[in-house]
C-alpha cells in the first residue's frame, strides 16, 4: 500500500520544491494517530518550513502541512481519547504532514471536530483560534467592554481574534489594507473597520474611543502596525505580539512602554503544549462551545484541490489573501 503526498525534497520556495510522490503509509508511534485527510489548512509556517526558516526544521524529504481535519484510521500506543472512525482535527506530526492523502497527528493535538463545522472550517480551527484564545484571554486578560484593536482583521489569524473578541464582549476595532477587505472585517464582527490605506490608524482609534485608546492590541503583522499601536494604546493597555507577517520585526522602545504604562506581551502558542498541556484541550472545549453556539466560524476564503497544493501555498505567501486557504481531498 502507498499514499500520495506533496514532499519537500530540497529546501526552497514551495512551488519549486514540492513534488507529488507515492510513498509508504506512515505508521503511528506511541502518542500518535494516523488519519485519512479530509482537508488541510495552509499556514504561513508551512511556507517557512519549505524554505527551512521555521523553528521546526525537518530534514528533506518531508511532507509539510501542520493542521488538518480527517478520519482516524489507526491509533498508536497510549492513545485512548480518540478511536478508529472518529472525525478529528488538530496538529500533524511532521515529517508526515497534512499535504498528503494520509498523515500522522500528535495525539496531544488531536481533538474531536465540531459537528457544526464542515471539513475546511474544522481544519482551520486549531491554530488560529487557539492562538487567539490564549493571546486574548491568557496573555492579555481581555475584559468585556474593553477596546480591542486587531491588525489584519480580515486575515485568517486576525479574523479569529475578531470573533473571539466579539464573543468576549469587547468593542472590536479592525485594521485592514484595502476597501475590498472592509466588508469582510465587518462580517467577522468588527464594530469599527479602519482601512489603513485610506485612514490614519492612530487618529481613528483615538477618535472612536473618545481619546481612551486601545486596551488590547492583537498584532500578527509587526513593522508599522506595531509602531502605530504604541501611539494609540490606552493607559495600562496590552500589546500582544503574535507574528511578523509584514516581514519586519520591530525593536520596542522600552522607555516608551514605561512612560505610557503599557505592556508588551509575547505569544508563542506552541509552548503551552509543553509547559501547561492541560490548558490546550480545555481551550479546545471552549472553542467547540463557541462554535456550537454560532459565535465563531473560521473564515475559509479559498479552497484548492489536493493536486494544486503548491498553488495554495503560493497564494498565501503572496500576502493578498483573506481568511484561511484550505486544501481539500
N, C-alpha and C positions, 0 to 999 in steps of 0.2 A: 504493500500500500504506500501511497505517496500523497502529498498535498501540494497545492500551488502557493507560492509565496513570492513577494517582492523582496529581493535580497540585495543588501548593500555589499558589493564585492570589493570596493575600494572607496575611500572617503572622498567626498566632493558634493557638488550640487545634486539634489535628489533626481532631477530629470536626466542627469548624466550617469549616475552610479547605480540606480535601482534597476535590477534585472529580474524579469519574471522567470522563475525556475520551478521545476518539480523537485521536491526534496522529501526526506523521510518524515513520517509522522512523529511529532515531538512527544516524548513520554514524560508525564509529570513526576517530579521527585517529591520528597516529603514537603508538605505545606504548599503544594501546587495543584492546579486544576487544568485539565485540557478541555477546550471548548471549540465548538463549531462556530465560526464568526458570522454573526448576522450583520453587524455594522461596526466600523472602526472610525472614531472621531480623529480628525487631524489636529495636532497640537504643534505650536511653533517649535517646541522641544524636539519634535521628530525631524524637522529640517536641520536643527543644530546637531542632532545625533548623526545624521548622514554626513555632515561636514567634519565630525569629530570635535565639535565645540561645546557639547553638552557635558554636564557634570558626570553623567554615566557614559562611559566610553568603551563600548564593547568592541572587540577586535573583529574586523571583517573575516569571513562573511557573517552577516547577521540580518535579521528581519526587524525593522522598526515598527512603530505603531504602539502607542502607550496606553490606549484607552478604548475598550470595546464593549459591545453587547453581544452575547452569544448563548448557546445551549451547552450545558455541561455534558461531556462525553465520558470523562474519566476523572477520578479524584486520586490524589496521592496520599501517602501515609499521613495520618493525623488530621485529615480534613473531615470534619463532621457537620459543619453548618450548611453545606450545600450538597446536593446529590445529583446523580446522573439524571438528565432530563430537565433540570431547573433552568429557567431563563435568568441569566445573571448579567451584571455589568461590573466594570471595575478596571484595575490596572494589570497590565501584562507583565510577563517575565521575559524581558529581552535577554538573550538574543532571539527568542521565539516570540516576536511581537505580533501585533494585530493586523498587519497588512499581509494577511495570508488567509487561506480557507479554514485553517485550524491554527490555534495558538495556545500558549500556556499563560495562565494567570496566577498571580500570587494569591494564595487563599486569604491572606490577611487583608487584601484589597479587592476581594470578590464579594459582591452583595447581590441580593435579590433585586431584579429590575422591577420598578413600579408598573403595575398592570395598566395604569392610565397613560403611560408614555410609550410611544412607538419605539422601534429599534434604534432609529437615528437619534432621537431625543435621549433615550436611555444611555446610548454610548457617549453622549455629551454631558452627562450629569455629574460625574465624579470630580474631575479635576477642577473645572471652572467653579462649580458650586461649593465644593468643599473648601477650595481656596478662598472663595468669597465669604463663606460662613466663618471660617477661622479668622480671616482678616478683620471682618466687621465686628464679630462678637467676642472672640477670644483675645484678639490683639487690641482692638480699638474700643471695645465695650460700648458699641453704638446703643443709644437710648432713643425711645420713641420721642418724636418732636424735634430731634436734632436735625441740623442741616448736613446732608451727606453730598459731597461733590465726587462724581465718578468720571474719570477721564476714559476716553474711548468707549463711551456708553453704548454704542451700537455694535461693538465687537463681541466676541464670544465670552471673554473674561469680564468685560465691563457690563454687558447686559445681565450677566448672572448677579453681579453686585447690585445693579439697579433693582432687580426683582427682590433680592434678599433685603435690601434696604427698605423698599416699599413694604414688604411683609413685616418688617420690624417697626413700622410706624414712623419712619424718618421722612423728612422733606427732601426729596431727591433732585439734585441738580446734575444733569448730564452734559458732558462736553463731547462734541463730535466734530469731524472735519469734513464738511460738505453738506449742502442742502438736501441731498438725497438720503442722508442718514438721520436727519432731524425727525422725520415721521417715525422711523424705526425706534429711536430712543423714546419717543413719546409712547409708542405702543408697549414698550417694555415697562413703563411705569414712571418715567421721569415727570416731575411736576414742572420743571423748567428745563429747556434744552438750549445750550449755547453752541452756536456754530463758530468755532474758533477762527474760521477763515473770514467771517463777517463781523464778529463781535469781539470786544476785548473781554477776556475771561475774568480778569481781576475786577474790573469795573462792574461787570454784570453780576458777579457773585455778591459783591458788596451791595449792589442796588437791590437785588431780590431778597437779601437777608436783612435789609434795613441797617446795613453797616456792621452787622454782627460777624459775618464771615462764615466759613465752613467749619463745623465742629469736627467732622471726619472727612478726610480725603482718601480716596481709593485710587492709587496711581499705578497702572500697569505699563505706563509709557516712558516715564523718566524725562530727561532732557528739559525742553522748555515747559512741559506740563508740570514738572516738579517745581521749577522756578516760579511759575505763576501761582502754584498752590501756596508757597511760602508767603506770598504777598496778599492772600485773601483768607488765610487761616484764622480761625477765631482764637480768643484767649483760652488757653488750655485745650486747644484743638489737637487732633492726632492725624498725622500723615502716615498712611500705610503704604510702604514701598513693596510693590508686587512684582514688578518686572521693568524691562527697559526696551519696549517694542520700538522706540524711536532710534535705538542704536547708540544712544548717548547716556552714559551713567553719570548722574550729577554728583558734584562734590559739595555736600551740605556745608553751609556756613553756620557752624555751631554757635557762634556769638549771636547770630540772628535768632536761632531757636531759644537761646537763653533769654534774650531781651524781650521776645514776644510770648514767652511761656507756652511753647507748643512742643509736642513730642514727635519724634521720627521713629516709626516702628517698622522693623524689617519683618517680612513674612516668607518663610520657607515651609510651605505646607508639608512637604515630604518628611520633615523632621518629626512631625507628630506621630508618624507611624513607628518611629524608633524610640522617641522619648516618652510618649503618652499614648500607647497603642489603643487603649480602650476608648479614647476620645474620637477615633475615626469612625467606628461603627455607630457610636452614639450620634455623631454628626449626620451620618447617612440616614439613620432613623428619622431625624428631624427633617431632612430634605425630602424623604418619602412622604412624611406627614404634610409638608407644604405642597408637594406635587399633587397628592391626592385631594388636597383642598383647593387646587386650581390656582395657587398663589405663585408657583414657579413652573415655567415650562421652557426648557432650553430652546434658544432661537437657532434653528437649523436653517441656514440661509441657502446652502447648496449641497447637493449630493452628487457624487461621482460613482460610476460603476467600478467594480474591482479592477477591471482592465485598465482604467485610467488613473490609477493611484498616483503615479508621478505628477500628473497634471494637477491633481488635488493639492499636493504639497507645494507645487509651484504657485498655485492660486493663492494659498495662504501666505507664502513668502513674499508675494507681490505687495502686500500691505494694504490693499484696497477693499478687501472683503469685509462683509458684515456678518455678525453671528458666527455660528460654527459651520465648518465644512466637514462632511462625513462621507466616507467610502462605504458603499453598501454591497452586500453579497449578491 
